[in-house]
Amino acid sequence: MKIKSEQFRKPLRRFPVTLSPCHLVTLSFVLFSTIATCAQAQDKPKVATFPIGGQTDANFRDRIGFAIREKLDRDGAYDPLDGPLMIDMASMATAPVSFDSSPDEVQDLAKTSDAVVLIWGDCSNVNGKDHLRLHVLDLRQKSPTPAAFESDIADGGQIRFVVEKFLVTLPGVTPFVHPSEEAVHHDPASDAMFATNPNLVVDGDFAAGAHWTALYQSEIYPLRISDLFPVEDHLAIYKVPAEGAEPAHNVLAMNMSHHAAENNGLAALSDAITIQPGVRYRLSFRYRSDGPELQCFVKGYTLGKNTAGQPADREIYRMQVPPAGATGGKWKTLETDLEPQNPGFPVQRLRVDLYIYLSPGKAMFDDVELKAVGRFDAPAATQPSK
């Protein structure tokens, strides 16, 4: 069964709640040096978007903050400070930053950042709805006064629209234009390339058991092959016994408790995948779930330097795989096309992030494939083959 959805990105965990498993690994790759920032970005007004406070699910709030930074980056009028830097900045506060934090408090936290636009706020459930409240303070004004923005967010799919509605209130931000919402653009040429091009995911069939990393809260460990299904809140590459005409084969297995489902969820991150600029890719995988919701992603990175001057990856792109729920004991297939790009930096590597949350239970993944299926910056005659 093919399921279609939209493209949006998922943000970093905010202070002071424990970082999600996905973001613990992300943080180990980020903290991109400002020295590596291009000269154009240095001339743009810097924007400090503090981690979103409030009582709504932490992952939901993280996505709001990530969307603000990424959409500002894509628009190009401003230079948003990185999420990891904002987490560090917010950690200096005596109390979590929220909509009720005073302008003086926020200015004091951002005083060493050169940011001239400050954004802070919270998101909590009000009358059964997730309600976002934001303050924005433009220090370029003669007498800076915080402006307020409020909006309900119906569900995760509406985050980007609410964020865009907020961002166009900033001077210089142009209205956002949305491309086609079609998750997969099937045509004879792309389908033929997907059928014949090599799979770029290392160990996409989980035969080797050495190229995927498990993430749960502070636990990060390489996945290994096991004859036993993992216990609660653990992941493994499970060797499914032969049954009837079906031979024994390996799958990625996850077993999630109520506690994990309502907090961080479980995730598995692939090895890095080197990609080429301007190439469109198609991701496909099979999955089976007896309850957990799938909110899987493809993350894109560029190489820079960390604060120690060492090479480190910085996440600059994120695509959500079509979300899905329980499958009633059956295997289903999800697929999506992606065009990895960022206006400021080249997307050089991708990682597939298989992520489950919300409802407890067991989930399995198999046949993870990422293949080149064309170009999005060149005519069809120059599209890549193998």
C-alpha positions as CSV (number, residue, x, y, z in Angstrom):
1,M,0.0,0.0,0.0
2,K,1.4,3.4,-1.0
3,I,0.8,6.3,1.4
4,K,1.2,9.9,0.6
5,S,2.0,12.8,2.8
6,E,3.7,16.1,3.1
7,Q,7.3,17.3,3.6
8,F,8.3,19.0,6.7
9,R,11.1,18.9,9.2
10,K,11.6,17.9,12.7
11,P,13.3,20.0,15.3
12,L,15.9,19.6,18.1
13,R,15.0,18.8,21.7
14,R,14.6,21.9,23.9
15,F,15.9,22.8,27.3
16,P,15.3,21.6,30.1
17,V,13.6,18.3,29.1
18,T,15.9,15.4,28.4
19,L,17.1,15.3,24.8
20,S,15.3,12.9,22.6
21,P,17.3,9.9,21.3
22,C,17.2,11.2,17.7
23,H,18.5,14.5,18.8
24,L,21.3,13.1,21.1
25,V,22.9,11.7,18.0
26,T,22.2,14.8,16.0
27,L,23.9,17.0,18.6
28,S,27.0,14.8,18.3
29,F,27.3,15.8,14.7
30,V,26.4,19.5,14.9
31,L,27.6,22.7,16.5
32,F,28.8,24.1,13.2
33,S,31.5,26.8,13.5
34,T,30.4,30.3,12.6
35,I,33.8,30.7,10.9
36,A,32.5,28.3,8.3
37,T,29.4,30.4,7.6
38,C,29.4,32.1,4.2
39,A,30.1,35.9,4.0
40,Q,26.6,36.5,2.8
41,A,25.1,35.0,6.0
42,Q,27.3,37.2,8.1
43,D,25.6,40.3,6.6
44,K,22.1,39.1,7.4
45,P,20.3,40.0,10.7
46,K,20.8,37.2,13.2
47,V,17.7,35.7,14.7
48,A,17.7,33.9,18.1
49,T,14.8,31.5,18.4
50,F,14.7,30.1,21.9
51,P,13.5,26.5,22.6
52,I,9.7,26.5,22.8
53,G,8.4,26.1,26.3
54,G,5.1,25.0,27.6
55,Q,3.3,21.7,28.4
56,T,2.6,20.3,25.0
57,D,4.5,17.2,24.0
58,A,8.2,18.0,23.9
59,N,8.7,16.5,20.4
60,F,5.8,18.7,19.1
61,R,7.4,21.8,20.5
62,D,10.8,20.9,19.1
63,R,9.3,20.7,15.7
64,I,8.0,24.2,16.0
65,G,11.4,25.6,16.9
66,F,13.1,23.6,14.1
67,A,10.5,24.8,11.6
68,I,11.1,28.5,12.5
69,R,14.8,28.2,12.1
70,E,14.7,26.1,8.9
71,K,12.1,28.3,7.2
72,L,14.0,31.4,8.0
73,D,17.1,29.8,6.6
74,R,15.3,28.8,3.4
75,D,13.8,32.3,3.0
76,G,17.2,33.9,3.1
77,A,16.4,37.3,4.6
78,Y,17.8,36.4,8.1
79,D,20.5,34.3,9.6
80,P,19.0,32.0,12.2
81,L,21.2,30.8,15.0
82,D,21.6,27.0,15.2
83,G,19.4,24.9,17.5
84,P,22.3,23.5,19.5
85,L,23.5,27.1,20.2
86,M,20.1,28.1,21.3
87,I,19.9,25.1,23.7
88,D,23.1,26.2,25.2
89,M,21.9,29.8,25.5
90,A,18.7,28.8,27.1
91,S,20.5,26.6,29.6
92,M,21.9,29.7,31.2
93,A,18.5,30.8,32.3
94,T,17.5,30.5,35.9
95,A,14.1,29.2,34.8
96,P,12.9,27.7,31.5
97,V,12.2,30.4,28.8
98,S,8.5,30.8,28.1
99,F,6.1,33.3,26.6
100,D,6.0,35.0,30.1
101,S,9.8,35.5,30.1
102,S,10.6,39.2,30.2
103,P,12.3,40.9,27.3
104,D,15.2,41.9,29.6
105,E,15.7,38.2,30.6
106,V,15.8,37.1,26.9
107,Q,18.1,39.9,25.9
108,D,20.5,39.1,28.7
109,L,20.6,35.4,27.5
110,A,21.3,36.5,23.9
111,K,23.7,39.3,24.6
112,T,26.8,37.5,23.3
113,S,25.2,36.2,20.1
114,D,24.9,39.3,18.0
115,A,21.3,38.4,17.4
116,V,19.1,41.5,16.6
117,V,15.7,39.6,16.5
118,L,14.7,37.5,19.5
119,I,11.9,34.9,19.4
120,W,10.6,33.1,22.4
121,G,7.3,31.5,23.6
122,D,5.5,28.4,24.5
123,C,2.9,25.9,23.4
124,S,0.4,24.3,25.7
125,N,-3.0,22.6,25.5
126,V,-5.8,25.1,25.9
127,N,-9.4,23.9,25.8
128,G,-8.3,20.7,24.1
129,K,-6.2,22.4,21.5
130,D,-2.4,23.0,21.2
131,H,-2.1,26.7,21.4
132,L,1.1,28.5,20.4
133,R,2.2,31.8,21.8
134,L,5.2,33.7,20.6
135,H,7.0,36.9,21.3
136,V,9.3,38.6,18.8
137,L,11.6,41.5,19.8
138,D,13.3,43.4,17.0
139,L,16.3,45.3,18.5
140,R,16.8,47.3,15.3
141,Q,13.7,49.3,16.3
142,K,14.3,52.7,17.9
143,S,12.2,51.7,20.9
144,P,12.1,47.9,20.8
145,T,8.8,46.5,22.0
146,P,7.9,42.8,21.9
147,A,5.1,41.8,19.5
148,A,2.9,38.9,20.2
149,F,1.6,36.1,18.0
150,E,-0.9,33.4,19.0
151,S,-2.5,30.5,17.1
152,D,-4.0,27.1,17.6
153,I,-2.2,24.2,15.9
154,A,-4.7,21.4,14.9
155,D,-2.0,18.7,14.5
156,G,1.6,18.1,13.5
157,G,0.8,18.6,9.8
158,Q,-0.3,22.1,10.5
159,I,2.9,23.3,12.2
160,R,4.6,24.6,9.0
161,F,1.5,26.6,8.1
162,V,1.3,28.3,11.5
163,V,5.0,28.9,11.5
164,E,4.8,30.5,8.0
165,K,1.9,32.7,9.1
166,F,4.1,33.9,12.0
167,L,7.3,34.4,10.0
168,V,5.7,36.6,7.3
169,T,5.1,39.2,10.1
170,L,8.9,39.7,10.2
171,P,10.1,42.5,7.9
172,G,11.7,41.2,4.7
173,V,10.3,37.6,4.8
174,T,8.5,36.8,1.6
175,P,5.3,34.7,1.4
176,F,5.9,31.0,1.3
177,V,5.0,29.0,-1.8
178,H,4.2,25.3,-1.5
179,P,5.2,22.8,-4.1
180,S,3.1,19.7,-5.0
181,E,2.1,17.7,-1.9
182,E,2.5,14.4,-3.9
183,A,4.9,12.2,-1.9
184,V,6.0,10.1,-4.9
185,H,6.1,11.4,-8.4
186,H,5.7,8.2,-10.4
187,D,6.7,8.4,-14.1
188,P,8.2,5.8,-16.4
189,A,11.7,7.2,-16.2
190,S,11.9,7.5,-12.4
191,D,10.3,4.1,-11.8
192,A,12.8,2.5,-14.2
193,M,15.7,4.1,-12.4
194,F,14.3,3.0,-9.0
195,A,14.1,-0.6,-10.4
196,T,17.7,-0.7,-11.7
197,N,19.8,1.8,-9.7
198,P,21.8,0.6,-6.7
199,N,20.5,0.8,-3.1
200,L,22.5,3.5,-1.3
201,V,21.4,2.4,2.2
202,V,24.1,0.2,3.7
203,D,22.5,-3.0,5.1
204,G,19.0,-2.0,4.1
205,D,18.0,-5.6,4.4
206,F,19.6,-5.9,7.9
207,A,21.6,-8.9,6.8
208,A,24.9,-7.7,8.2
209,G,23.7,-6.2,11.5
210,A,26.4,-3.6,11.9
211,H,25.3,-0.4,10.2
212,W,22.3,0.9,12.2
213,T,22.4,2.7,15.6
214,A,19.7,2.4,18.2
215,L,18.5,5.5,20.1
216,Y,16.4,5.7,23.3
217,Q,16.9,8.6,25.7
218,S,20.6,8.5,26.7
219,E,21.1,5.0,25.3
220,I,22.9,4.8,22.0
221,Y,24.2,1.5,20.8
222,P,25.0,-0.4,17.5
223,L,22.3,-2.9,16.5
224,R,23.2,-6.5,16.4
225,I,21.5,-9.7,15.1
226,S,19.5,-11.6,17.7
227,D,17.4,-14.8,17.7
228,L,15.2,-13.1,20.3
229,F,12.7,-10.3,19.8
230,P,13.9,-7.3,21.9
231,V,12.5,-6.7,25.3
232,E,10.6,-3.5,26.1
233,D,12.3,-0.2,25.1
234,H,15.0,-2.0,23.2
235,L,15.8,-2.5,19.5
236,A,17.5,-5.4,17.7
237,I,18.0,-6.9,14.3
238,Y,15.7,-9.8,14.8
239,K,16.1,-13.1,12.9
240,V,12.6,-14.1,12.0
241,P,12.3,-17.9,11.9
242,A,11.3,-19.6,8.6
243,E,7.6,-20.1,8.3
244,G,6.0,-22.2,5.6
245,A,7.4,-21.1,2.2
246,E,9.0,-18.0,3.8
247,P,12.7,-18.5,4.6
248,A,14.3,-17.0,7.8
249,H,15.2,-13.4,7.3
250,N,16.3,-10.4,9.3
251,V,14.2,-7.3,10.2
252,L,14.8,-4.3,12.4
253,A,12.6,-4.9,15.5
254,M,11.5,-2.3,18.1
255,N,9.5,-3.0,21.3
256,M,8.1,0.2,22.9
257,S,6.5,0.7,26.4
258,H,3.8,3.2,27.4
259,H,6.5,5.3,29.0
260,A,8.7,5.5,25.9
261,A,5.7,6.0,23.6
262,E,4.5,9.0,25.6
263,N,8.0,10.5,25.8
264,N,11.0,10.0,23.6
265,G,9.9,7.1,21.4
266,L,12.4,4.6,19.9
267,A,14.6,5.2,16.8
268,A,17.2,3.6,14.6
269,L,19.6,5.7,12.6
270,S,21.3,4.4,9.4
271,D,25.0,4.9,8.5
272,A,25.7,8.1,6.6
273,I,24.8,8.0,2.9
274,T,26.9,10.2,0.5
275,I,24.7,11.9,-2.1
276,Q,25.2,14.1,-5.1
277,P,23.8,17.7,-5.5
278,G,20.8,18.2,-7.6
279,V,19.7,14.5,-7.5
280,R,16.2,13.4,-6.6
281,Y,16.0,10.3,-4.5
282,R,13.3,7.9,-3.6
283,L,13.1,6.1,-0.2
284,S,11.1,3.0,0.2
285,F,10.7,0.5,3.1
286,R,8.4,-2.1,4.4
287,Y,7.0,-2.0,8.0
288,R,4.7,-3.8,10.3
289,S,3.2,-2.3,13.5
290,D,0.7,-3.6,16.1
291,G,0.3,-0.1,17.6
292,P,3.2,2.4,17.4
293,E,2.9,5.4,15.2
294,L,5.6,5.9,12.6
295,Q,7.1,9.3,12.2
296,C,10.2,8.5,10.2
297,F,12.6,11.0,8.6
298,V,15.5,11.4,6.2
299,K,18.1,13.8,7.7
300,G,20.6,15.8,5.6
301,Y,24.0,17.0,6.8
302,T,26.9,19.2,5.6
303,L,30.4,19.1,6.9
304,G,31.8,21.9,9.0
305,K,33.8,22.2,12.2
306,N,32.7,21.9,15.8
307,T,33.8,24.2,18.6
308,A,37.0,22.3,19.0
309,G,37.9,22.9,15.3
310,Q,37.3,19.3,14.4
311,P,35.3,18.1,11.3
312,A,31.6,17.6,12.3
313,D,28.3,17.1,10.6
314,R,25.6,19.8,10.9
315,E,22.0,18.8,10.2
316,I,20.6,21.3,7.6
317,Y,17.8,19.3,6.0
318,R,14.9,17.0,7.1
319,M,12.2,15.3,5.2
320,Q,9.4,13.4,6.8
321,V,8.5,10.0,5.4
322,P,4.7,9.6,5.1
323,P,3.4,9.0,8.6
324,A,1.5,5.8,9.4
325,G,0.0,3.8,12.3
326,A,-0.8,0.2,13.1
327,T,-1.0,-2.3,10.2
328,G,-3.2,-5.0,11.6
329,G,-0.5,-7.7,11.5
330,K,0.3,-7.0,7.8
331,W,3.4,-5.7,6.1
332,K,2.9,-2.4,4.3
333,T,5.2,-0.3,2.1
334,L,5.9,3.4,2.6
335,E,7.8,5.5,0.0
336,T,8.6,9.1,-0.6
337,D,10.6,11.2,-3.0
338,L,13.1,13.8,-1.7
339,E,15.1,16.6,-3.2
340,P,17.8,17.3,-0.5
341,Q,18.8,21.0,-0.6
342,N,19.5,24.0,1.6
343,P,19.9,27.6,0.4
344,G,23.1,28.2,2.4
345,F,25.0,24.9,2.5
346,P,25.4,21.8,0.3
347,V,23.6,18.7,1.6
348,Q,26.4,16.1,1.4
349,R,25.1,13.1,3.4
350,L,21.8,11.6,4.4
351,R,20.7,9.3,7.3
352,V,17.5,7.4,7.5
353,D,15.8,7.8,10.8
354,L,13.3,5.0,11.5
355,Y,11.2,6.4,14.5
356,I,8.2,5.3,16.4
357,Y,6.2,6.9,19.2
358,L,2.8,7.7,20.7
359,S,1.3,4.2,21.1
360,P,3.1,1.3,22.8
361,G,3.7,-2.0,21.0
362,K,6.0,-3.7,18.5
363,A,7.1,-2.6,15.1
364,M,9.4,-4.1,12.5
365,F,11.1,-2.7,9.4
366,D,12.6,-4.4,6.3
367,D,13.9,-3.7,2.8
368,V,15.0,-0.1,3.3
369,E,16.0,1.4,0.0
370,L,17.2,4.8,-1.1
371,K,17.9,5.2,-4.9
372,A,18.6,8.0,-7.3
373,V,15.5,8.6,-9.6
374,G,16.4,11.7,-11.6
375,R,17.5,15.3,-11.2
376,F,15.6,18.4,-10.1
377,D,18.0,20.9,-11.5
378,A,18.7,19.5,-15.0
379,P,16.6,18.3,-18.1
380,A,15.6,14.7,-18.3
381,A,18.4,14.0,-20.9
382,T,21.0,14.4,-18.2
383,Q,19.4,12.5,-15.4
384,P,21.7,10.1,-13.7
385,S,21.6,6.3,-14.2
386,K,23.6,3.8,-12.1
